[in-house]
Amino acid sequence: MPHIYPPAPPTLSGDILTISRFLNSPALVMRRLRTIAEARFIADSILVGRYETSGGALLYEQTESIFTAKAPEAVNAGGEYPRAAAAPGPAALAGITKWGQDVPVTDEHIKRYGRRAVDVAMLKITNYLVRQVDTTAMTLIGAAVPAGNQIAGVAGWDTPATSNILLDLMTCKAKVESYDQGYECDTIVTTDLGYARIVADRNIIAGLSREGGPVVPTASGDIQSIAGMRIFATNNIPVLSTFKTFVLDSTMLGGLAYERLESPEYSGDPANGVESWTRRDPAANDQWLVRGRRPVVPVIQEPNAIATITTVTTG
């Protein structure tokens, strides 16, 4: 059947009026954008700290020990207790970057496609912000891995006959927790191809429930956790990044610093997602403008809370 362009307008009566009401409601737009963003941001899940700034930058400490500067000493009856310093970690400074974008939605597009026209615009905004924030976070995380936490795996993951993915992941976990600083690895981050190789690894499959159990990877292609660590797959690890798979403690690694700009026309919370603003195009170009922004910067506070595998080949 031949396609007709432009497509015929929808026959639903009052469609454009309904969408106009939606676009004129900051709360409804904000909730819709947040619903889309919550399902896509990875940085928010692996950098769980939230730090509000007021001057556009965050001063924070890195690698702060959980111990005092010296060991406790035996104290005789009536004796004086020795003093020990509880020194903070080295200071670092991170500046807030305001990421954002306007997406136009024409009246013709709304008339012909209805609500889908608006949803697509909001999805594009979210995709932009997710890619920017997550890629920035993954670049920072990759650069922060200490040399001693860069673990050589048994073999490349692209050679299943000789690789041992489970041992590689557990070796990273052991390295992080060996610092005895309260780290407990709870997260694995890898590429989509890396996730596929984890799911298909013979040693991992052998340790999972069989087809009658609650996890059936050969049927669903899904593994939610390994050795108590959840798995996140992302395509926002930079292409040129040296490292493709990370094992980390998300409760200790770091967080996101954000700034509330107090713009009265915006709705949303930069601490947890996208701020939005919708309005008619002031240039009177027969269209709406949907804007999303997020003033935020990722920070790494505990570099030793992450390890990576240097022999991973995950694309």
C-alpha atoms as one frame of an Amber mdcrd trajectory, in Angstrom:
protein
   0.000   0.000   0.000   1.486   3.410  -0.939   2.224   5.900   1.842   0.498
   9.273   1.790   2.416  12.387   2.797   1.547  14.447   4.622  -0.507  11.972
   6.639  -4.151  12.641   7.261  -4.971  14.458  10.500  -6.440  12.413  13.364
 -10.210  12.189  13.551 -10.380  12.363  17.357 -12.380  15.449  18.198 -10.671
  17.960  20.452  -7.246  16.331  20.165  -5.252  19.527  19.756  -7.125  21.186
  22.631  -6.247  18.272  24.938  -2.554  18.426  24.012  -2.517  22.198  24.436
  -3.834  21.760  27.970  -1.095  19.227  28.641   1.649  21.528  27.318   0.251
  24.394  29.372   0.527  22.321  32.562   4.100  22.478  33.960   3.360  19.757
  36.516   2.101  17.272  33.915   5.054  17.868  31.587   7.513  17.590  34.468
   6.028  14.263  35.624   6.134  12.859  32.109   9.759  13.878  31.587  10.753
  12.487  34.955   9.067   9.162  34.155  11.096   8.877  30.954  14.351  10.015
  32.608  14.123   7.740  35.655  14.146   4.673  33.433  17.264   5.794  31.562
  19.791   7.611  33.768  22.605   5.334  34.989  24.717   8.032  36.613  21.917
   8.618  39.149  22.003   4.939  40.154  25.760   4.528  40.572  26.559   7.977
  42.008  23.945   8.121  44.736  25.181  11.109  46.765  23.357  14.411  46.201
  25.066  17.726  46.962  23.311  21.047  46.466  25.556  24.003  45.660  24.817
  27.705  45.701  27.858  29.210  44.015  28.141  27.060  40.902  30.847  24.746
  42.276  31.274  22.041  44.919  34.259  21.733  47.247  34.524  18.114  48.370
  36.964  15.621  49.868  38.365  12.467  48.286  39.571   9.169  49.752  38.793
   9.989  53.357  39.945   7.163  55.624  37.486   5.583  58.053  40.340   5.253
  60.587  42.212   7.783  62.699  45.862   8.571  61.983  47.225   5.957  64.431
  46.165   2.779  66.185  44.569   2.772  69.656  46.933   2.220  72.600  46.595
   0.403  75.903  45.580   2.853  78.646  46.572   2.233  82.265  44.124   2.883
  85.089  43.946   6.623  85.627  46.221   7.147  82.650  45.901   9.706  79.915
  44.292   8.695  76.624  46.463   9.257  73.560  45.146  11.630  70.949  44.886
  10.794  67.289  44.076  13.021  64.343  41.041  12.347  62.145  42.384  14.046
  59.054  40.035  14.750  56.133  40.860  13.620  52.619  42.412  15.874  49.972
  40.124  18.612  48.682  38.815  18.818  45.123  36.603  21.306  43.281  33.933
  20.563  40.663  32.079  23.211  38.653  28.391  22.850  37.735  27.529  22.584
  34.029  24.012  23.447  32.856  23.041  20.954  30.151  19.895  21.719  28.186
  18.005  21.816  24.923  14.894  23.241  23.264  12.830  20.984  20.984  10.135
  22.565  18.756   6.802  20.811  18.203   4.836  22.360  15.350   1.073  22.747
  15.359   0.932  20.621  12.195   2.826  17.806  13.917   0.471  17.893  16.878
  -2.585  17.954  14.619  -1.427  14.930  12.606   0.197  12.787  15.272  -1.527
  13.836  18.476   0.124  13.048  21.806   2.873  11.047  20.114   4.347  14.263
  18.711   4.842  15.609  22.231   6.135  12.301  23.624   8.752  12.072  20.880
   9.934  15.611  21.622  10.283  14.840  25.327  12.060  11.560  24.565  14.596
  13.433  22.431  15.246  15.900  25.241  15.736  13.050  27.692  18.029  11.147
  25.335  20.216  14.242  25.001  20.486  14.802  28.727  20.985  11.117  29.545
  23.772  10.744  26.998  25.514  13.909  28.169  25.284  13.293  31.919  25.967
   9.549  31.737  28.878   9.906  29.303  30.401  12.623  31.474  30.006  10.422
  34.552  31.454   7.321  32.874  34.430   9.320  31.550  35.095  10.621  35.062
  34.750   7.159  36.598  37.124   5.609  34.063  39.733   8.288  34.725  39.416
   7.876  38.500  40.242   4.151  38.705  43.567   3.822  40.578  46.330   1.870
  38.824  46.205  -0.776  41.536  42.501  -1.350  40.865  43.009  -2.096  37.165
  42.771  -5.871  37.194  44.038  -8.084  34.356  41.377 -10.699  33.648  41.978
 -14.367  32.986  41.470 -13.794  29.246  39.543 -11.517  26.900  35.778 -11.892
  27.232  35.590 -12.377  23.471  37.343 -15.769  23.854  34.776 -17.807  25.813
  36.889 -20.986  25.655  39.529 -19.472  27.952  37.842 -16.542  29.712  36.448
 -16.688  33.231  34.131 -13.714  33.610  32.915 -14.665  37.071  36.473 -14.879
  38.395  37.316 -11.522  36.811  34.336  -9.844  38.495  35.012 -11.474  41.854
  38.693 -10.480  41.680  37.662  -6.850  41.217  35.237  -7.147  44.106  37.933
  -8.631  46.329  40.387  -5.872  45.423  37.974  -3.073  46.332  36.944  -4.668
  49.608  40.557  -5.483  50.563  41.167  -1.823  51.439  39.159  -2.402  54.621
  37.519   1.010  54.269  33.949  -0.206  54.498  33.541  -0.760  50.756  31.043
  -3.433  49.709  30.708  -3.806  45.956  27.063  -3.842  44.891  27.140  -2.879
  41.195  28.586  -3.997  37.867  28.548  -1.538  34.954  29.356  -2.718  31.441
  28.429  -2.209  27.789  25.501  -3.911  26.105  27.895  -6.405  24.518  29.612
  -6.948  27.851  26.249  -7.738  29.426  25.530 -10.246  26.651  28.821 -12.015
  27.357  28.105 -12.087  31.101  24.673 -13.624  30.533  26.096 -16.246  28.157
  29.172 -17.145  30.240  29.298 -20.870  30.976  30.534 -20.472  34.581  27.827
 -17.958  35.442  25.032 -20.000  33.853  26.252 -23.104  35.695  25.723 -21.359
  39.038  22.214 -20.097  38.346  18.879 -21.750  38.930  17.886 -24.148  36.189
  14.863 -23.833  33.938  12.490 -24.625  36.798  13.899 -21.858  39.005  13.140
 -18.150  39.257  15.920 -17.085  36.849  15.974 -18.587  33.376  18.703 -16.728
  31.431  18.462 -18.984  28.396  14.782 -18.083  28.074  14.761 -14.436  29.174
  18.313 -13.324  28.377  18.307 -11.532  31.714  20.409 -11.785  34.879  19.581
  -9.233  37.553  22.518  -9.845  39.887  25.737 -11.820  40.281  27.296 -12.457
  43.708  25.011  -9.845  45.216  25.918  -7.234  42.595  23.281  -5.737  40.291
  24.221  -5.299  36.628  23.784  -2.132  34.577  24.302  -2.151  30.818  24.863
   1.172  29.090  25.893   2.389  25.672  27.165   5.639  27.190  30.627   4.385
  28.103  32.776   6.522  25.756  33.931   4.693  22.637  37.563   5.634  23.257
  37.465   4.679  26.940  40.221   2.266  27.962  37.909   0.428  30.342  34.542
  -1.132  29.509  33.473  -2.960  32.688  33.498  -1.679  36.270  32.800  -3.223
  39.677  31.962  -0.653  42.355  30.341   0.309  45.637  27.624   2.750  44.600
  27.027   3.887  48.194  30.603   5.133  48.549  31.857   6.006  45.070  30.507
   9.535  44.738  27.499  11.591  43.799  25.993  14.349  41.706  26.380  18.001
  42.611  23.534  20.205  41.359  22.361  23.793  41.571  18.810  25.097  41.953
  18.718  28.101  39.650  15.349  29.294  41.006  13.943  30.031  37.546  10.225
  30.536  38.254   9.045  29.203  34.893  10.676  25.768  35.331   9.254  22.657
  36.977  11.167  19.642  38.229  14.103  18.845  40.482  17.712  18.916  39.195
  18.739  16.605  42.041  16.818  13.692  40.554  16.114  14.417  36.912  15.127
  16.938  34.315  13.759  20.448  34.786  11.240  21.433  32.117   9.574  24.476
  30.603   7.004  24.594  27.799   5.658  27.662  26.014   4.467  28.921  22.667
   7.308  29.966  20.383   7.812  33.699  21.040   8.758  34.122  17.374   5.148
  33.176  16.512   6.236  30.288  14.283   3.126  28.158  14.860   4.824  25.800
  17.280   5.449  24.919  20.895   8.898  24.823  22.465   9.626  22.070  24.988
  12.792  22.635  27.006  14.705  20.352  29.334  17.771  21.202  31.397  19.882
  19.829  34.228  22.572  21.875  36.029  24.723  19.076  37.419  28.233  17.661
  37.659  29.328  14.142  38.748  31.983  13.869  41.480  34.103  10.901  42.588
  34.799  10.863  46.320  36.205   7.380  46.844  38.281   6.232  43.825  39.268
   3.051  45.649  35.589   2.029  45.687  35.851   1.048  42.013  37.880  -1.502
  40.048  37.970  -2.396  36.367  39.062  -5.298  34.205  41.750  -4.382  31.696
  41.342  -7.368  29.375  37.645  -6.923  28.643  36.773  -6.656  24.949  33.139
  -5.562  24.870  32.898  -3.147  21.981
